[in-house]
């Protein structure tokens, strides 16, 4: 069900989320918000590549 690439994407999301929380709660609010913006971007790229791979397999 999950491929190795899916785990790397989820790992990148988890690291980004944890890093943004760490920065936010340690007083670096701007850097925390900037890092938190990576989470949906990483997920969007992951979804795009997953859908592209599925469409390439169907054709």
N, C-alpha and C positions, 0 to 999 in steps of 0.2 A: 504494500500500500504506500508506504513512505519510501522515497529513494534517499540516498545519501545527500544529494543536493538539497532536498527538503529540510533535512536536519541542519545543514549549514545555514540555510536561510532563517530557520527558527532560532538557531543559536545566535546569529547576528542580531536578530530582533530582540532576543532576551538580553544580550550584552548591552545593546543600545538603550533599552528600557532601564536596566539596572544602573548604567552609567548616568543616565539623565536624572534618575531619582537621587543618586549619590550627589551629583552636582547641585541639584535643587536644594536638598536638605542641608548641604554644607555651605550655603550662602551664595553659590554661583548660579543665580536664578536665570540670567540670560543664557549662559552656556548650557544649563539644564534644559531650557526650552528649545534651544537650537538642536541639541542632541535628541530630544524627544521627537522632533520633526523627522528624524531618520527612520523611526519605526514604520509609519505608513509608507514611506518611500521604499524601504527595503521589501515590505510585503507586496507593494505594487509591482516592483521589478520581478519578484519571485512568481507572482501570479501570471505576469506577462510571459515569462519564459516557460512556465508550465503549460499555459494555453498554447503557446507557439509550438512546443514539442508535441502536444496532443494533436494539433491540427496537421503538423507535418507527418505524423504517423498515420492519420486518416487518409491523406491524399495519396 
